[in-house]
Structures are given as C-alpha cells and as structure tokens.
Amino acid sequence: MNYAIILAGGVGQRMRTSGLPKQFLKVFGKPVIIYTLEKFEMCKDIDKIIISCNVNWLEYMQELVDTYQLKKVISIIPGGKDRQGSIENGLREIEKNGGINTDIVVIHDGVRPLIEMSIISENVRVAKKYGSAMTVKPVIESVVITNKDTATFKDFKKRDDTYSLTSPQTFQLCQLKDAYQHMVKENVEFPILDAALAYTYLGNSIHIVKENNNNIKITTPEDYYILKAMLELEENKYVFGI
C-alpha cells in the first residue's frame, strides 16, 4: 500500500492574509491545497491520502475534501506542534489504518501544488527499491557556503553537484518509524525539521529524485503570484496545444 501524508498545518504568517492559512488561499477560485491533493488523487501510485491539518481548520478541510470529491483521502488529522510532529501524527494514523512495515509513505507539502505526478511515481519506485527517496532540484546559480563575511575559493561549490530540497520525501514505513524512534532515544537537542534530515542524521543514505524548478513552495505573496502565472501558462498550453 502506498500512503501520502499531505502536510497542511501552516498558519501562513509570511503571507499577511489576516489569519487565513496559505494552503487555503484561492487561485482561480480553487484553494492551493486542492491543487496539491488532486495530483495525489490522480496519481496511480498513491492508494490512500492522510491530511495533517491545522487543528483550527479541520472542519473546513473536510468540507473541501467533500466538495472536490477526493476519494483517496481516508483521514484528516490535527497537525503537530512542528513539521516532525505532523509527520509522526500521520505515521500513527497509517498504523491505525493497518499499515505494515513494507508500505510506502510519501510526505509532501500541501503548499507545493505544482508537483508532477511522474515525480510522485518516481519517489514511490525508488523508495520501494532502496527504502528511501527525497526530491531535489538542481541549483541554477553558483553557490557559496560560508559562515563568515568573506569567502575563499573553497567556499564556492560546483553548481552541477548542488541541489536544494523540495518534496515529496518518501520512505518505507519501517524505515521512517525506526528513524523517529532512534531520534527519541538519542534525545537530540537541536531541531531537525525535515524527515530526510532525521533519516540521514542517524547515518542512513537517502536516494535522490531529481525534478525541474517548477515545484515551488507557496510561502510569500510573491510565490502566490508566481503560482498564478504558472497555472495560467499551463492552461494556455492546453488550450492552444503548445
């Protein structure tokens, strides 16, 4: 069984939307979260969807799921106090629904609505083969890594070998459960705010799935208008057969 955990617990402080979480902002009359969920609904490699939602918006989320007839959504659960807490809540819900160790768990941001179904499927394929997968996109500009006010030659990183993390991130259920259990046992003091970081912190290697640069995360007003333009572009391509 292939499960998707869609993270929709954000409050959208950087969007300045007077309390409306960013995942519920409408673009061409449809909430951002619905664009995301529809990709997973249509993906043949996803069997069931769990939404980890802002606790104050659970009823509204259910109304949207009903309105847009998202049949794969089996649970809408409260998110945790942070990203990792929301993921752990999702894992517990999977186990409540009969999840077994070899099941695949695809974790995706609800505010990344431009994810391609082929990338979701590739995550599932890679995680089934290797136990884990994370989606990255190539960095298109030169990168300098330094904690000083100056940089030396060694601080410049080869662009072809540099990526930024996007989502989804995908694991066999047993692999992700073990990672979180070990994190608790080790009593890690600093925050690890990403499933891939938690997994690799314990010495594991994670396989990479490369994507294009369109899978943006909607966190600022500028992102909202970029999303709107990209959706309009896709619609025009469809209408004019480009």
Summary of the structure (lengths in Angstrom):
residues: 242
radius of gyration: 18.3
end to end distance: 36.4
largest distance: 56.8
contacts: 746
relative contact order: 0.17
helix: 43%
strand: 22%
